[in-house]
Amino acid sequence: MGLLTFALNVTLDGCCDHRVGVADEEMLRYWTRVMDAAGAMLFGRHTYELMEDAWPQVARNPQASRADRQWAKKLEAKPKYVVSTTRRDFPWSNTHHVEGHLTQAVKALKKATPRGLLVGSPKLSAALQRLELVDEYRFVVHPVVAGHGPYLFSGLQPSLHLEFVAAKRLKSGIVALHYRRR
């Protein structure tokens, strides 16, 4: 059975707004390696729509940076699963709708994906954490204080204690952290 890994960019004050981080090539290469190791991506509808609006165009844009294009092409090829109660049509290549009861559906996906799943949707990840389905956490902490939300794990109860696995410092001051559920 594959692991479910919550993977996300976050600022020093816990903001997970994708617009406030340091988006450099080294960070994109890091996330590309993390994505390469996983078998599939798992998104909530909102995060999927943000990705769908941006990355397919980057994959075909010869003016995009090499790191952006590489990430975009690999993301396009990767199986993508979307949890949504309001949307059923997902035209982006290799995208599938997650249907049925969330716990059973995600357990089935984990079983069918031995290389594991990456989930990067904050609200979905909090729901999956409450269901005790998240196995690992990978956070790229940006040297930024955003001063606003949305915040990582907003409203999560009870407290969560994790086991440290690894850390990597990037040249930009970003620190990539890897934790596992105890």
Buried (B, 14 or more C-beta within 10 A) or exposed (E): EBBBBBBBBBBEBBBBBBEBBBBBBEBBBBBBEBBEEBBBBBBBBEBBBBBBEEBBEBBEEEEBEEBBBBBBBBBBEBBBBBBBEEEEEBEBEBBEBBEEEBEEBBBEBBEEBEEBBBBBBBBBBBBBBEEEBBBBBBBBBBEBEBEEEEBBBEEEEEEEEEEEEEEEEBEBEBBBBBBBBE
